[in-house]
Amino acid sequence: MKFNKQDWYHMGRWVQPTLSCSNWNNWSEDNKRFPFSIDSLNGNIPMMDGHHFIWKDDVAKIKSFLLEHEQDFEVLNIFEKWVDDVSLHAKKEIHQEFDSLGLYIKNLQTLFDHITNPWIFFILVDDILEKRIMHICKEKGYDYGKIANAIRPIKDSAMVKQAKEASQLHQLIIDKKLKPDFKEIEEKDKKLAKDIQDHVKKFECIGVHHFVGAPYSVEKFFSDFPQKVNVEEKQIDVPDDVKWHVRLGCIASFARTDMAETSGYITHVINPKLAEANDELGLEKGEYLWLSFNEIIKGLQEPESFVKPDFEKRKIKVGVYHESKNEIIIADKEVDDILDQLLEIKTVSFPLKGTVASKGKVTGIVKIVIKPEDIHKVKDGDILVAPETTPDFIVAMKKAAGFITDRGGLTSHAGIVSRELGVPCVVGTETATQGLKDGDKVELDAENGIIRKL
């Protein structure tokens, strides 16, 4: 299949294994899953080494839909209910029992298809909404920064709930003059020890994403001691003619985080089943990550015809796309060939400029995080630089003094978390990961959206 970059919109980059890559291409399913009427979408999302692309006509149709329903608050109620319904359905259905492992994995694939439906929709809303708010602010003379700062998730994410509850438990440890050491707490205050264990169990899926990342643990609970929580939740008044847009941004912010966290919850629950599938297919530990859902299901149903692909090549670079509804998986240099067709090369120039997602100014050492395994590089006070962040980056994000991303807008993960943690953040620089390298010292000016090398 030949690709013309003029036909495709670059959504961003989230590097992930083959199994996670294979989730995205059925996101619209001929519009069957939308709780509203919208023009028919193509739905194909080629993924090349973590780069997501979507048919530009699909973006145009979603933009047209939003403009058509601008100031329609009822459609916002539909959006909010849609997100809640999808999350609740997925968390319920994942606990169903099936007669065979193949049917269980097939059900899992369907649940991920449902989650990606609102997830992709609201990722696209982000860029469309940001440009629309900018246009209105310019036309009416409104303060864009003030309006942007009013966009907060409509509800607390699981990460925020975890942080608030951990903060209360950490304060109890301080009040009781106990050391932040679980063994000592268990000896001196069994109830508090049990509360900590219950807290960890309740939020254990925090930090799991795209089938990677380590679950929340007692060790992580203490490594964050004392837990810092940004408690600033004051209501920001905005002009009447942008209240609809701010509300949409608040819904989109929650939706993107909630779908990511729901995905993490499902991943955490089903990992033992995927390990069973791994054994049935005769694979080395964890190799199932480099198969697609379709390959795992077919391998379980037709074990005699299963052929182990070249996992080492897929680990270097993997690409997944659909051609006439058939799944195509490519690896290594073949991915580069298609990226050449799809990806526009941006020129790097300093100072870097982007959109302020969370205000502040800080100086620090750059650490580039492309893949989850890069997060160990980030130390206290570093500046985390990424194509975009995801929930499995949260351990590093809590250490960082600021975030810079290539892509993303007001409702992006980095934008949301930066406001929740109260750290400076500039998103949408386009070339930060290209122009900066580990060890660079930078000034992150998130008052003016500028990054300077020092």
C-alpha positions in Angstrom: 0.0 0.0 0.0 1.3 3.4 -1.0 0.6 6.4 1.4 0.4 10.0 0.4 1.3 12.2 3.4 -1.1 14.9 2.1 -4.0 12.5 2.9 -2.9 11.8 6.5 -2.9 13.7 9.8 -0.2 12.9 12.3 -1.9 12.4 15.7 1.2 12.0 17.8 3.6 9.3 18.9 3.1 6.7 21.6 5.6 3.9 21.3 4.1 0.6 22.3 4.4 -3.2 21.5 2.5 -5.0 18.7 -0.3 -6.2 20.9 -1.2 -2.6 21.8 -0.7 -1.3 18.3 -3.3 -3.7 17.0 -6.0 -2.2 19.1 -6.5 1.0 17.2 -7.6 0.3 13.6 -11.2 -0.7 14.4 -11.9 2.5 16.4 -14.9 3.7 14.4 -16.3 0.4 13.1 -18.4 2.1 10.4 -19.8 4.5 13.0 -21.7 1.8 14.8 -20.5 2.7 18.3 -21.2 6.5 18.3 -24.2 7.6 20.4 -24.8 10.4 17.9 -25.0 10.8 14.1 -21.8 11.8 12.3 -20.8 11.4 8.7 -19.2 8.0 7.9 -15.5 7.7 8.9 -12.7 5.8 7.3 -11.3 4.6 10.6 -7.9 3.4 9.4 -5.0 4.4 11.8 -1.6 3.3 10.4 0.8 3.0 13.4 4.5 3.2 12.5 7.1 3.0 15.4 4.5 4.6 17.7 3.5 7.3 15.2 -0.3 7.4 14.8 -1.8 8.7 11.5 -5.4 9.2 10.7 -7.3 10.0 7.5 -7.5 13.8 7.1 -11.1 13.5 6.0 -12.0 11.9 9.3 -10.6 14.9 11.2 -12.5 17.2 8.9 -15.8 15.4 9.6 -15.3 15.5 13.3 -14.4 19.2 13.1 -17.6 19.8 11.0 -19.7 17.9 13.6 -18.3 20.0 16.5 -18.9 23.3 14.6 -22.5 22.1 13.8 -23.2 21.4 17.5 -21.3 24.4 18.9 -23.2 25.8 21.9 -25.4 22.7 22.0 -24.9 21.6 25.7 -27.1 18.6 25.2 -24.4 17.0 23.0 -21.9 17.6 25.8 -24.2 15.6 28.1 -24.2 12.8 25.5 -20.4 12.9 25.4 -20.1 12.7 29.2 -22.5 9.8 29.5 -20.8 8.0 26.6 -17.4 8.0 28.3 -18.9 6.7 31.6 -20.9 4.0 29.8 -17.9 2.7 27.9 -15.7 2.6 31.0 -18.3 0.9 33.2 -19.1 -1.6 30.5 -15.4 -2.5 29.9 -14.7 -3.0 33.6 -17.8 -5.2 34.0 -17.3 -7.3 30.9 -13.6 -8.1 31.5 -14.6 -10.4 34.4 -16.8 -12.6 32.2 -15.9 -16.3 32.0 -15.6 -18.1 28.6 -15.4 -21.7 27.6 -12.0 -21.2 25.9 -9.0 -19.0 26.1 -9.4 -18.0 22.5 -13.0 -16.7 23.2 -11.7 -14.8 26.2 -9.0 -13.0 24.2 -11.6 -12.3 21.4 -13.8 -10.6 24.0 -10.8 -8.7 25.3 -10.1 -7.4 21.7 -13.8 -6.3 21.4 -13.5 -4.4 24.7 -10.4 -2.5 23.5 -12.2 -1.7 20.3 -15.0 -0.1 22.4 -12.5 1.9 24.5 -10.6 3.3 21.5 -13.9 4.7 20.0 -14.2 7.7 22.4 -10.4 7.7 23.1 -9.5 8.5 19.4 -12.5 10.9 19.1 -11.3 13.0 22.0 -7.7 13.0 21.0 -8.9 14.6 17.7 -11.1 17.0 19.6 -8.0 18.3 21.4 -6.3 19.9 18.4 -9.6 21.1 16.9 -10.8 22.6 20.1 -7.5 24.4 20.9 -7.5 26.1 17.5 -11.1 27.1 17.9 -10.5 28.6 21.3 -7.4 30.5 20.0 -9.5 31.9 17.1 -12.3 33.1 19.4 -9.8 34.7 21.9 -8.1 36.5 19.0 -11.4 37.7 17.6 -12.8 38.8 21.0 -9.6 39.9 22.7 -9.9 37.2 25.5 -7.0 36.0 27.6 -6.2 32.6 26.1 -4.1 31.5 29.0 -6.9 32.2 31.5 -9.4 30.2 29.4 -6.9 27.4 28.9 -6.3 27.2 32.6 -10.0 26.7 33.2 -9.9 23.4 31.3 -9.6 20.7 34.0 -11.1 17.1 33.9 -14.7 17.1 34.9 -14.0 14.4 37.5 -10.9 13.2 39.4 -9.0 10.6 37.5 -7.9 7.4 39.2 -4.4 8.9 39.4 -5.7 12.0 41.3 -7.8 9.8 43.6 -4.8 7.7 44.3 -2.6 10.8 45.0 -5.2 12.3 47.3 -5.7 9.1 49.3 -1.9 8.5 49.5 -1.4 12.0 50.8 -3.9 11.4 53.6 -2.1 8.2 54.5 1.3 9.8 54.4 0.0 12.6 56.7 -1.2 9.9 59.2 2.3 8.4 59.2 3.8 11.8 59.9 1.1 12.6 62.6 1.8 9.3 64.3 5.5 10.0 64.2 6.2 6.8 62.4 9.0 6.2 59.9 7.9 5.7 56.3 8.8 2.1 56.5 6.1 -0.6 56.0 7.7 -3.2 58.3 7.9 -0.7 61.2 4.3 0.5 60.6 3.1 -3.1 60.5 4.7 -3.7 63.9 3.4 -0.5 65.5 0.0 0.2 63.8 -1.6 -2.9 62.2 -4.7 -0.9 61.2 -2.6 1.7 59.3 -0.6 -1.1 57.7 -3.8 -2.7 56.5 -5.1 0.7 55.2 -1.9 1.1 53.2 -2.3 -2.4 51.7 -6.0 -1.8 50.9 -5.0 1.5 49.3 -2.4 -0.2 47.1 -4.8 -3.0 46.1 -7.5 -0.4 45.2 -5.1 1.5 42.8 -2.7 -1.3 41.7 -3.5 -0.7 38.0 -2.1 2.9 38.2 1.0 3.0 36.0 0.0 0.1 33.7 -0.6 1.2 30.1 -0.2 -0.2 26.6 0.5 -3.7 28.2 3.7 -2.3 29.9 4.5 -0.4 33.1 4.7 -1.7 36.7 1.6 -1.8 38.9 1.3 0.5 41.9 2.9 -1.1 44.9 3.7 -0.6 48.6 7.3 0.3 47.4 5.8 3.0 45.1 3.6 4.3 47.9 6.7 5.0 50.0 8.9 6.2 47.2 6.5 9.1 46.8 6.6 10.0 50.5 5.4 12.6 51.3 2.8 12.7 48.5 2.5 16.1 46.8 -1.0 17.1 45.6 -1.9 20.2 43.8 -5.0 21.3 45.7 -5.8 24.4 43.7 -9.3 23.7 42.3 -10.8 27.2 42.2 -13.5 27.9 39.7 -12.3 30.2 36.9 -14.9 32.4 35.3 -14.8 32.5 31.5 -16.9 34.5 29.0 -20.3 33.0 28.1 -19.4 32.4 24.4 -16.5 30.1 25.4 -18.3 28.2 28.2 -19.3 25.5 25.8 -15.8 25.1 24.6 -14.3 25.0 28.1 -16.9 22.4 29.1 -16.0 20.3 26.0 -12.3 20.6 27.0 -13.1 19.4 30.5 -15.0 16.4 29.2 -12.2 15.6 26.7 -9.5 15.9 29.4 -11.4 13.4 31.6 -12.3 11.1 28.7 -8.7 10.7 27.4 -7.4 10.0 30.9 -10.3 7.7 31.8 -10.0 5.6 28.7 -6.2 5.3 29.3 -6.8 4.3 32.9 -9.6 1.9 31.9 -7.2 0.3 29.4 -4.6 0.0 32.2 -7.2 -1.6 34.4 -8.2 -4.2 31.8 -4.5 -4.9 31.0 -3.7 -5.5 34.6 -6.7 -7.9 35.1 -6.1 -10.0 32.0 -2.3 -10.3 32.1 -2.5 -13.8 33.7 -4.7 -14.9 30.7 -2.3 -13.5 28.2 0.5 -15.4 30.0 -1.6 -18.6 29.6 -1.9 -17.8 25.9 1.8 -17.2 25.7 2.5 -20.7 27.2 -0.1 -22.4 24.9 1.6 -20.9 21.8 5.0 -22.2 23.1 6.5 -18.7 23.4 9.3 -17.3 25.6 8.1 -15.3 28.6 6.4 -12.0 27.5 6.7 -12.7 23.7 2.9 -12.4 23.4 3.4 -8.6 23.5 4.9 -8.7 20.0 1.9 -10.5 18.5 -1.4 -8.8 17.5 -4.7 -9.9 19.0 -5.6 -11.5 15.7 -2.4 -13.5 15.6 -2.9 -14.7 19.2 -6.6 -15.7 18.6 -5.8 -17.5 15.3 -2.8 -19.2 17.0 -5.0 -20.5 19.8 -7.7 -21.7 17.4 -5.3 -23.2 14.8 -2.2 -24.2 16.7 -0.9 -26.4 13.9 -0.7 -23.4 11.6 0.9 -20.9 14.0 4.3 -19.6 12.9 6.3 -17.5 15.3 7.2 -14.2 13.6 10.6 -12.5 13.9 10.1 -10.8 17.3 13.5 -9.2 17.3 12.7 -7.2 14.3 9.3 -6.2 15.7 11.1 -5.0 18.9 13.3 -2.7 16.9 10.3 -1.1 15.1 6.8 -2.3 14.4 4.1 -1.0 12.2 0.4 -2.0 11.9 -2.2 -0.9 9.4 -5.2 -2.2 7.6 -5.6 -2.8 3.8 -9.1 -3.7 2.7 -9.8 -4.5 6.3 -6.9 -7.0 6.5 -4.4 -6.5 9.2 -0.8 -5.9 7.9 2.1 -6.0 10.3 5.6 -4.9 9.2 8.8 -4.4 11.1 12.2 -2.7 11.1 13.2 -1.2 7.8 9.8 -1.7 6.2 8.4 0.7 8.9 11.0 3.3 7.9 9.9 3.0 4.2 6.3 3.9 5.2 7.3 6.6 7.6 9.1 8.2 4.8 5.8 8.3 2.9 3.8 9.6 5.9 5.9 11.7 8.2 6.8 15.3 7.5 10.3 16.3 8.6 10.2 19.5 10.8 13.1 22.0 10.9 14.5 22.5 14.4 15.0 26.1 15.5 15.8 27.6 18.9 14.2 28.8 21.1 11.6 26.1 20.8 8.0 27.4 21.0 4.8 25.6 22.0 1.5 25.9 23.8 1.4 26.6 27.5 -0.5 23.8 29.2 0.5 24.7 32.8 2.2 28.0 33.8 5.5 28.4 35.5 9.2 28.8 34.8 11.9 26.3 35.7 15.5 25.4 34.7 16.6 21.8 34.6 18.5 19.0 32.8 16.7 17.3 29.9 15.8 13.6 29.9 14.3 12.3 26.7 11.6 9.6 27.2 10.5 7.9 24.1 9.6 4.5 25.5 8.4 3.4 28.9 11.8 1.8 29.6 13.3 5.3 29.4 11.5 6.6 32.5 14.3 5.3 34.8 16.5 8.1 33.5 14.4 10.9 35.0 15.7 12.1 38.4 14.2 14.7 40.8 14.3 18.2 39.2 14.9 17.0 35.6 12.9 18.2 32.6 11.0 15.4 31.0 10.9 15.6 27.2 8.7 13.2 25.2 6.7 12.9 22.0 3.7 12.7 24.3 3.3 11.3 27.8 1.1 8.3 28.8 0.0 7.0 32.2 3.0 4.6 32.4 5.2 7.6 32.6 3.7 8.8 35.8 6.5 7.7 38.1 8.9 9.9 36.1 6.4 12.7 35.9 6.2 12.9 39.6 9.9 13.4 39.8 10.2 15.9 37.0 10.3 19.7 37.5 8.6 20.3 34.1 7.4 18.6 30.9 8.0 19.4 27.2 6.2 17.5 24.4 6.3 17.4 20.6 2.6 17.0 20.3 -0.5 17.5 22.4 -2.8 20.3 23.5 -4.9 21.4 26.4 -6.5 18.0 26.9 -3.3 15.9 26.3 -2.0 13.6 29.1 1.0 15.9 29.7 -1.3 19.0 29.9 -3.7 17.3 32.3 -1.1 15.9 34.6 1.0 19.1 34.7 -2.0 21.0 35.9 -2.9 18.3 38.5 0.7 18.2 39.8 1.2 22.0 39.4 4.4 21.8 37.3 5.3 23.9 34.3 4.5 22.3 30.9 4.8 23.3 27.3 3.2 21.0 24.7 3.1 21.0 20.9 6.7 22.1 20.2 6.8 19.6 17.3 10.6 19.2 17.5 11.7 19.0 21.2 12.7 15.3 21.0 14.6 16.0 17.8 16.4 19.2 18.9 17.2 18.3 22.5 19.3 15.5 24.0 19.8 13.9 27.4 22.0 16.2 29.5 21.1 19.5 27.8 20.3 22.3 30.3 17.2 24.3 29.4 15.0 27.0 30.7 11.4 26.0 30.4 9.4 29.2 30.3 5.8 28.1 30.6 4.6 31.6 31.0 5.4 32.4 27.3 5.6 28.9 25.8 9.4 29.1 25.1 12.2 26.6 25.7 15.8 28.0 25.7 19.0 26.0 25.7 21.4 27.2 28.3 
